[in-house]
Amino acid sequence: MFTVLQTVFRLLLLLLGVLYKVRIQATSESNWPVSTSNTKLLGFFPQQSNNKTYNETWIIHCMSMFRAAILLSHQYNMMYQGELIGYEEIITGEDIMLTIDGTCNKVSTSNIIGFVGPAYSREARYLSSFAHRLGIISISYSATSPQLSTIDSQAFFRVVSSDENTALGILLLFQRYKWKSSIIIHQNDEFGNDGMESLKQQFSEVDIKTRETIRLGMNVTDYQIDWVQILKASYSRIVVLWANEQLTTMVLKQAMEEDLLGSDFVWILTTNIPLTSFTLRERQKLIGTLTIEPMHADAIEQPINTTLLNQAYDIWKHYQPETFPGNDNVSNFALFTFDATWSFLLALQKLCTTEQSCLQINNASNCYYRQFSNSEFYYHLMRSTSFLGVSGEIRFSNTTTDRVGHQYYVVRNIQSIDVQNKTIDHKPVLKWDTESSQWTQYRNESDDIVWPSQITKAPADYKLIRGTRLRMAVIEATPFIILKNPAISYSGMTGDYKKIELSEFDGFYKDILVYLQDEMGFVPVVMLAKPTVQYDQLVEGVANDLFDTVMTTITITSRRTALVDLSIALMPSAIRVVIRKSQSNDFDLFFFLAPFSWELWAVILATIIFTAILLGLLEQTRPKRLNPAVIRHRILERIHYVLCTMLGRDRTGENRSSAEQVLIYGLHVIQVVLFSLYTATILSFIIASNSTTIVSGIDDIKNGKVAPNRIGIVSGSSIEYYYLNTISHGKKDYYEVKTLNDIYQSLINKDIDVGLWSNHSIIYFTNNVYCDLMTVGVEFSQSSYHLPIKKGWIYEDELNAGVLSLIESEELERIQNKWFRTQRCSSADAFDTKTSSLSLKQTGGVFIVFLIFGVIAVIIQAFSAIRGYFSSQNNAPLQNNRAPVSSPPTPDIRLNPLSTVSQGNPHRYLNFH
């Protein structure tokens, strides 16, 4: 029962639709006066659909304004060869040949002197050719294809703006909101194809990317591709839909079902659609949609002929008041239709004021061979026609079929007009004069665009990076990328790359990646490269869209910048030279004697002996006979005194003669000078011993102090590029290694003598891993680390903002301190200003000499003890047989030979008896 009722209801709706159409057509034919004139203009209007849609409305408007213009000429008594101009109409369909056939019938039965129309671009080229064959003119009111501008028959004109201007207006809209990419959906006919080509051409001239071009048939069943999935997968989020009302409505409805409206997509339409075919919920999803369309001058407060407009409206309301929508709701194309018709009336009026037989037609009985006799003058008059029409200034030129001068466009935005009453409608927000280069606010600053999701800030033209999967290549390079378990990470790798988890590695770039992930919200897909993959290959992978960026030490080279774009600099970088540490700390017994030559040591020794003898001579006030043993003892005492003085151990507070004091002062001068010279010289010996290296820096390598095949370079790196361009001049004469670690292993194995690599890596390894290696010289070839990205990458600005945040937040400094400020090895720089402490090997000679003196002292002591023992054994019998005698007094021998015997002794020096 329910099914039957539903069927009956549908039949009633269909019947009502047919009755409505019949009523409209009957009204259209019966209410308007029938033309009795033989000279007529022929109007072309699209066939109306069976549904009550906006499409029907604008067609009715155009037909009404066409008729109103003809009837207004009657009111103005505009006569043409003694009679008024009449009109005929043809309803066009999909088959152009039926339209041509109907036109031929009209031409054969009436004196047709011009075509007003057609409406569509696909019809205009055929009808303009027919008009040219007849020697008359065709003026279109809504055919907008840019290709129609190239018709050179002089028989075609149009008062509606070309889609070339529509494309330019869309371009200016993109520039206004800084959009750099787009998706174009267009219908598969001359209107859609030509519009798409014009827009792509405009975009390419200013480097706006057309990422997807989707061509659709005129019916939803004609779709050859899954355009929904194309939109979802595309990086761009600005969709330009170039289609008529019917196809536009169908596409938008399907986009709603797939949640492609009201999200992060911005839709720009080239056709104004009625909202009556959408539910309230669907209209809410349409909020944020933009429509760009040509507009009459009055809508943007530019002058129009209001007298003609009001008179035409009065005629319309008089003959067909039920179809008149009100002054503000008349279609723009209806106004263009009136101006197209009025252009004919003015041109023909000029023609008939100069020619008596102004409307003469030859071969009138055959539609294909009939010819308007004054066609050339007719064309000339139309090109020179200029007047203020109801849509604005109407003017043509000799160089184009298009209307020239000021033409106007409006951008309408679907938004909530009345929130309380839930009214959603089109609102004009921007206007543009084709003679200017930018869009302006429609009325005032309050006419802001409401974007999808009802935001007021213009969205980006690309898919939001938050939630987007970004492919990031990494390569093992300590401390930048450190694999926690290399065997597991590399297992199962069949190609050059393998996906791994964030938890499988650590390092400097891991911390950078985690920060950017938290800041930007993307989902990282980490792709581990084989250790043998060259750095240039990683950059090529970005250019070829294998991955989005590379998290490793990528620096700038001219070849790389030609392939990819680079992010802002993460941190500065340079190249350093790394070598093995010098092995110069061998045992040297007499290292402490090295500062002075043997000749100088001999002179010092002679000076000591000479000074001791001279002091002895100066002590004697009178010559005396002395025991040889005493003489030797006194000489040794004076040598001891001289040594003490030269070593800074002179004792004070004793009485000396003036001559002795002068001599002692000389000893002090020698002591100060020799000590200073010894200290400075032995320090230079120590520094020279520690700094003995193969090369001192990059200049030695450039000067050939090391053989090229003893220099280690990682192939495919920026260091290789530097070496080839500045040192070897293109010759690959170096020792080629595949990975960074190969440089350090080759140095340790003595396969090479010198390695070149980035400063941060070398400093880390020489400070923490390879303690037998060291850097020499200063940094050179200053550069910086960047993240490579594909040219034109849509997330470039967001990535740069993330890197800038990393730098400004001082998080980068914390990460640098974490990975580059650690040190487990001793200082390894050959030019470090801090000198290493003297080792036991270097100072061992002094202690050995002291040990020798100790041994000698022990030997002397032992010898003295043995000698005393035997002397006592030999003197014992004599002492038993002899009477005791008094022994001579024992001399008072002091360590200091210049000391006095007693306070009251008148003699200064010791006397021996």
Residue pairs with C-beta under 8 A, 6 or more apart in sequence:
14 50
17 50
17 51
17 52
18 50
20 52
21 48
21 50
24 48
24 56
24 60
24 323
27 320
27 322
27 323
28 60
28 63
28 320
31 319
31 320
32 67
32 319
32 320
33 71
33 319
35 70
35 86
35 87
35 88
36 86
37 83
37 84
37 85
37 86
38 83
38 86
38 110
38 111
39 80
39 81
39 83
39 85
39 86
39 110
39 111
39 113
39 359
40 85
40 86
40 87
40 88
40 110
40 111
40 112
40 113
41 70
41 85
41 86
41 87
41 88
41 112
41 113
41 114
41 115
41 116
41 341
41 344
42 87
42 88
42 89
42 90
42 103
42 106
42 107
42 110
42 112
42 114
42 115
42 116
43 63
43 66
43 87
43 88
43 89
43 90
43 115
43 116
43 117
43 337
43 341
44 89
44 90
44 92
44 99
44 115
44 116
44 117
44 118
44 119
44 123
44 127
45 59
45 62
45 63
45 66
45 89
45 90
45 91
45 92
45 117
45 119
46 55
46 59
46 91
46 92
46 119
46 120
47 91
47 92
47 93
48 55
48 56
48 59
48 60
48 91
49 55
49 56
49 246
53 245
53 246
53 274
53 276
53 277
54 245
54 272
54 273
54 274
54 276
55 245
55 246
57 274
57 325
57 331
58 331
58 333
58 334
59 119
60 323
61 323
61 325
61 330
61 331
61 333
61 334
61 337
62 119
62 141
62 142
62 331
62 333
62 334
62 337
63 89
63 337
64 316
64 320
64 323
64 324
64 334
65 312
65 316
65 330
65 334
65 335
65 337
65 338
65 341
66 87
66 89
66 116
66 337
66 338
66 341
67 87
67 315
67 316
67 319
68 312
68 313
68 315
68 316
68 338
69 312
69 337
69 338
69 341
69 342
69 345
70 85
70 86
70 87
70 341
71 315
71 319
72 308
72 311
72 312
72 315
73 84
73 85
73 345
74 84
75 311
75 315
78 84
78 85
78 345
78 349
79 352
80 348
80 349
80 352
80 358
80 359
81 352
81 357
81 358
81 359
85 113
85 344
85 345
85 348
86 110
88 106
88 110
88 112
90 99
90 102
90 103
90 106
92 99
92 117
92 118
92 119
92 120
92 123
93 99
96 122
96 123
96 126
99 118
99 123
99 126
99 127
100 126
100 127
100 130
103 115
103 127
103 130
103 367
104 367
104 368
105 367
106 112
107 134
107 367
107 370
108 365
108 366
108 367
111 359
111 361
111 364
112 134
112 136
113 136
113 344
113 348
113 359
113 372
114 131
114 136
114 137
114 138
114 139
114 344
114 348
115 127
115 130
115 131
115 136
115 137
115 138
115 139
116 139
116 141
116 337
116 340
116 341
116 344
117 123
117 127
117 138
117 139
117 140
117 141
117 143
117 340
118 124
118 127
118 138
118 140
118 143
119 140
119 141
119 142
119 143
119 333
120 142
120 143
120 191
121 143
121 144
121 145
121 147
121 148
121 189
121 190
121 191
121 194
122 189
122 190
122 191
123 143
124 138
124 140
124 143
124 145
124 148
124 156
124 158
125 147
125 148
125 151
125 190
127 138
128 138
128 148
128 151
128 153
128 155
128 156
129 153
130 138
131 137
131 138
131 155
131 156
132 153
132 154
132 155
132 156
133 368
134 367
134 370
134 371
134 372
135 155
135 371
135 372
135 373
135 375
135 378
136 155
136 372
136 375
136 378
137 155
137 156
137 157
137 344
137 347
137 378
137 379
137 382
138 155
138 156
138 157
139 156
139 157
139 158
139 159
139 340
139 343
139 344
140 148
140 156
140 157
140 158
140 159
140 160
140 340
141 158
141 159
141 160
141 333
141 336
141 337
141 339
141 340
142 160
142 333
142 336
142 337
143 158
143 160
144 158
144 160
144 161
144 162
144 163
144 166
144 191
144 195
144 294
145 162
145 163
145 190
145 191
145 194
145 195
146 162
146 163
146 164
146 167
146 194
146 195
146 197
146 198
147 190
147 194
148 156
148 158
148 162
148 401
149 162
149 164
149 400
149 401
149 402
150 401
151 401
154 379
154 383
155 379
156 401
157 340
157 343
157 382
157 396
157 401
157 402
157 403
158 340
158 401
158 402
158 403
159 336
159 339
159 340
159 343
159 389
159 391
159 394
159 403
160 294
160 333
160 336
160 403
161 294
161 402
161 403
161 407
161 409
161 434
162 402
163 191
163 194
163 195
163 198
163 270
164 198
165 294
165 407
165 409
165 434
166 195
166 198
166 270
166 292
166 294
166 409
167 195
167 198
167 199
167 201
167 202
168 202
168 434
169 292
169 409
169 432
169 434
169 439
170 199
170 202
170 240
170 268
170 292
171 199
171 202
171 203
171 206
171 208
172 432
172 437
172 438
172 439
173 268
173 290
173 292
173 411
173 430
173 439
174 180
174 182
174 203
174 208
174 238
174 461
175 206
176 438
176 439
177 458
177 461
178 461
179 208
179 238
179 460
179 461
180 207
180 208
180 209
180 461
180 462
180 792
180 794
181 208
181 209
181 210
181 211
181 235
181 236
181 238
181 461
181 462
181 794
182 203
182 208
182 209
182 210
182 211
182 236
182 238
182 239
182 240
182 461
183 210
183 211
183 212
183 213
183 214
183 230
183 231
183 234
183 236
183 238
183 239
183 240
184 196
184 199
184 200
184 210
184 212
184 213
184 214
184 239
184 240
184 242
185 214
185 216
185 227
185 239
185 240
185 241
185 242
185 243
185 251
186 192
186 193
186 195
186 196
186 213
186 214
186 215
186 216
186 241
186 242
186 243
187 215
187 216
187 217
187 218
187 242
187 243
187 244
187 247
188 215
188 216
188 217
188 218
188 222
189 218
191 242
191 244
192 215
192 242
192 243
193 215
195 242
195 270
196 213
196 215
196 242
199 210
199 240
199 242
200 210
200 213
203 209
203 210
204 210
207 792
209 236
209 792
211 234
211 235
211 236
212 230
212 231
212 234
212 236
214 225
214 227
214 230
215 224
216 222
216 223
216 227
216 243
216 247
216 251
217 223
217 224
218 246
218 247
219 250
220 250
220 254
228 254
228 255
228 258
228 260
231 239
231 255
231 260
231 265
232 258
232 260
234 463
235 462
235 463
235 794
236 461
236 462
236 463
236 794
237 264
237 265
237 266
237 459
237 460
237 461
237 462
237 463
238 265
238 266
238 268
238 461
239 265
239 266
239 267
239 268
240 268
240 270
241 248
241 251
241 252
241 267
241 268
241 269
241 270
242 270
243 251
243 270
243 271
244 271
245 271
245 272
245 273
245 274
248 269
248 271
248 273
249 273
249 277
252 261
252 267
252 273
252 286
252 289
253 278
253 282
255 261
255 265
255 267
256 262
256 282
256 285
261 267
261 285
261 286
261 289
261 452
262 284
262 285
262 286
262 287
262 288
262 452
262 453
263 452
263 453
264 452
264 453
264 459
264 463
264 464
265 452
266 288
266 290
266 451
266 452
266 459
266 461
267 288
267 289
267 290
268 289
268 290
268 291
268 292
269 289
269 290
269 291
269 292
270 291
270 292
270 293
271 291
271 293
272 291
272 293
272 412
272 426
273 291
275 283
275 286
275 414
275 424
275 425
275 426
278 286
280 422
280 424
283 414
283 424
284 424
286 414
286 424
287 414
287 415
287 416
287 424
287 450
287 452
287 454
288 413
288 414
288 415
288 449
288 450
288 451
288 452
288 453
288 454
289 413
289 414
289 452
290 411
290 412
290 413
290 414
290 449
291 411
291 412
291 413
291 414
291 426
292 409
292 410
292 411
293 332
293 409
293 410
293 412
294 332
294 336
294 407
294 408
294 409
295 332
295 408
295 409
295 410
295 431
296 304
296 332
296 335
296 336
296 390
296 391
296 392
296 408
297 303
297 304
297 391
297 392
297 393
297 406
297 408
298 304
298 306
298 309
298 392
299 408
299 410
299 428
299 431
300 408
300 410
300 431
300 433
300 442
302 392
302 406
302 408
302 433
303 388
303 392
303 393
304 388
304 389
304 390
304 391
304 392
305 387
305 388
305 389
305 390
308 338
308 342
308 389
308 390
309 335
309 338
309 390
312 338
312 390
313 324
313 327
313 330
316 323
316 324
317 324
324 330
332 391
335 389
335 390
335 391
336 391
338 389
338 390
338 391
339 389
339 390
339 391
339 394
342 387
342 389
342 390
342 394
343 382
343 385
343 387
343 389
343 394
346 385
346 387
347 378
347 381
347 382
347 385
348 358
348 359
348 378
350 381
350 385
351 358
351 374
351 377
351 378
351 381
352 358
352 359
354 377
355 374
355 377
357 373
357 374
358 374
360 372
360 373
360 374
361 370
361 371
361 372
361 373
362 370
362 371
362 373
363 369
363 370
363 371
364 370
372 378
382 396
383 396
383 397
383 398
384 396
385 394
385 395
385 396
386 393
386 394
386 395
386 396
387 393
387 394
388 394
392 406
392 407
392 408
393 405
393 406
394 403
395 403
395 404
395 405
396 402
396 403
396 404
397 404
405 435
406 433
406 434
406 435
407 433
407 434
408 431
408 432
408 433
408 434
409 431
409 432
409 434
410 428
410 430
410 431
410 432
410 442
411 428
411 429
411 430
411 431
411 432
411 439
411 442
411 449
412 426
412 427
412 428
412 429
413 426
413 427
413 428
413 429
413 449
413 450
414 424
414 425
414 426
414 427
415 424
415 425
415 427
415 449
415 450
416 422
416 423
416 424
416 450
416 454
417 423
417 424
417 425
417 427
427 447
428 442
428 443
428 447
429 441
429 442
429 447
429 448
429 449
430 439
430 440
430 441
430 442
430 447
430 449
431 439
431 440
431 441
431 442
432 438
432 439
432 440
441 447
448 456
449 456
449 458
450 456
451 457
451 458
451 459
452 459
461 794
462 794
462 795
463 794
465 520
465 521
465 522
465 795
465 798
466 520
466 521
466 522
467 521
467 522
467 523
468 522
468 523
468 795
469 522
469 523
469 524
469 525
470 522
470 523
470 524
470 525
470 548
470 549
470 795
471 525
471 527
471 546
471 547
471 548
472 513
472 524
472 525
472 526
472 527
472 547
472 548
472 549
472 550
472 551
473 497
473 527
473 528
473 529
473 538
473 541
473 542
473 546
473 547
473 549
473 550
473 551
473 552
474 481
474 505
474 509
474 526
474 527
474 528
474 529
474 550
474 551
474 552
475 481
475 528
475 529
475 530
475 531
475 533
475 535
475 538
475 550
475 552
476 482
476 483
476 486
476 505
476 528
476 531
477 552
477 553
477 740
477 761
478 507
478 740
478 741
478 761
478 764
478 765
478 769
479 507
479 508
479 761
479 764
479 819
479 820
480 507
480 508
480 509
480 551
480 552
480 553
480 761
481 505
481 507
481 508
481 509
481 510
481 551
481 552
482 505
482 506
482 507
482 510
483 489
483 504
483 505
483 528
484 503
484 504
484 505
484 506
485 504
488 504
489 498
489 500
489 504
489 505
489 528
490 498
490 528
490 530
492 498
493 528
493 530
496 529
496 530
496 533
496 537
497 527
497 528
497 529
497 530
497 533
497 546
497 547
498 527
498 528
499 525
499 526
499 527
499 528
500 526
500 527
500 528
501 526
502 510
502 513
502 514
502 524
502 526
504 528
505 526
505 528
507 819
508 815
508 816
508 818
508 819
508 820
509 551
509 552
510 551
511 815
511 818
511 819
512 551
512 570
512 806
512 812
512 815
513 524
513 526
513 551
515 802
515 806
515 811
515 815
516 522
516 799
516 802
516 803
516 806
517 523
517 524
519 802
519 805
519 806
520 798
520 799
520 802
527 546
527 547
529 538
531 738
531 739
531 741
532 738
532 739
534 715
534 716
534 717
535 552
535 553
535 554
535 714
535 716
535 717
535 718
536 559
536 560
536 716
536 717
537 716
538 550
538 552
538 554
538 788
539 550
539 554
539 560
539 563
539 564
539 788
540 563
541 547
541 550
542 548
542 549
542 550
542 563
542 564
542 788
542 789
542 790
543 563
543 564
543 790
543 791
545 790
548 789
548 790
548 793
548 795
549 567
549 787
549 788
549 789
549 799
550 787
550 788
551 787
553 573
553 758
553 760
553 761
553 785
554 560
554 566
554 718
554 785
554 786
554 787
554 788
555 573
555 718
555 758
555 783
555 784
555 785
555 786
556 566
556 718
556 783
556 784
556 786
557 718
557 721
559 721
560 566
560 718
560 788
563 791
564 788
564 789
564 790
564 791
565 788
565 789
565 790
565 791
565 792
565 793
565 796
566 786
566 787
566 788
566 789
567 786
567 787
567 788
567 789
567 796
567 799
567 800
567 803
568 786
568 800
568 803
568 804
569 784
569 785
569 786
570 784
570 785
570 786
570 787
570 803
570 806
570 807
570 812
571 784
571 785
571 812
571 816
572 782
572 783
572 784
572 785
573 758
573 759
573 760
573 782
573 783
573 784
573 785
574 758
574 759
574 779
574 780
574 781
574 782
574 783
575 698
575 719
575 722
575 756
575 757
575 758
575 759
575 779
575 780
575 781
576 756
576 757
576 758
576 759
576 762
576 763
576 775
576 777
576 779
577 695
577 697
577 698
577 701
577 754
577 755
577 756
577 775
577 776
577 777
578 743
578 744
578 747
578 754
578 755
578 756
578 757
578 762
578 765
578 766
578 773
578 774
578 775
578 776
579 693
579 694
579 695
579 747
579 753
579 754
579 755
579 773
579 774
579 775
579 776
579 830
580 747
580 748
580 750
580 753
580 772
580 773
580 774
581 772
581 773
581 774
581 828
582 690
582 691
582 692
582 693
582 830
584 689
584 690
584 692
585 689
585 839
585 841
585 842
586 841
587 841
587 844
588 594
588 841
588 842
588 845
589 844
589 845
589 848
590 845
591 685
591 842
591 843
591 845
592 682
592 842
592 843
592 845
592 846
593 601
593 845
594 682
594 685
595 677
595 678
595 681
595 682
595 685
596 604
596 677
596 678
596 681
604 674
607 670
608 639
608 642
608 643
608 646
609 639
611 638
611 642
611 663
611 667
612 635
612 638
612 639
612 641
612 642
613 635
613 638
614 663
615 638
615 641
615 642
615 660
615 663
616 634
616 635
616 638
616 897
618 657
618 659
618 660
618 663
619 660
619 897
619 898
619 909
620 909
621 908
621 909
624 911
626 634
626 912
627 912
630 891
630 912
633 893
634 897
637 895
637 896
637 897
638 897
640 895
641 896
641 897
641 898
642 667
644 650
644 651
645 664
645 667
645 668
645 671
646 667
646 670
646 671
646 674
647 671
648 671
648 675
650 664
650 667
650 668
651 896
654 896
654 898
654 899
655 898
655 900
655 908
656 664
656 898
660 898
683 835
686 835
686 836
686 838
686 842
687 835
690 830
690 835
690 836
691 830
691 831
693 776
693 830
694 705
694 706
694 753
694 754
695 701
695 705
695 706
695 753
695 754
695 776
695 777
696 776
696 777
696 830
696 831
697 776
697 777
697 778
697 780
698 777
698 780
699 777
700 706
700 777
701 711
701 727
701 754
702 726
702 727
706 753
706 754
707 753
708 728
708 731
708 733
708 734
709 733
709 734
709 735
710 735
710 752
710 753
710 754
711 723
711 734
711 735
711 752
711 753
711 754
711 755
711 756
712 734
712 735
712 737
712 742
712 743
712 746
712 747
712 751
712 752
712 754
712 755
712 756
713 719
713 720
713 723
713 734
713 735
713 736
713 737
713 755
713 756
714 720
714 737
714 738
714 739
714 740
714 742
714 743
714 757
715 736
715 737
715 738
718 783
719 756
719 757
719 758
722 756
722 781
723 734
723 756
724 730
724 731
724 732
726 781
728 734
735 746
735 751
735 752
737 743
737 746
740 757
740 761
743 752
743 755
743 757
744 755
744 765
744 769
744 770
744 773
746 752
746 755
747 753
747 755
747 770
747 773
748 770
748 772
748 773
755 762
759 779
760 820
762 775
763 775
763 820
764 819
764 820
764 822
765 773
766 773
766 774
766 775
766 825
766 828
767 822
767 823
767 824
767 825
767 828
768 822
768 823
768 824
768 825
770 825
771 824
771 825
771 826
771 828
773 828
774 828
774 829
774 830
775 828
775 829
775 830
776 829
776 830
776 831
777 831
787 799
787 803
789 795
789 796
789 799
793 799
806 812
827 834
888 913
889 913
891 910
891 911
891 912
891 913
892 901
892 910
893 910
894 910
897 910
900 908
901 907
901 910
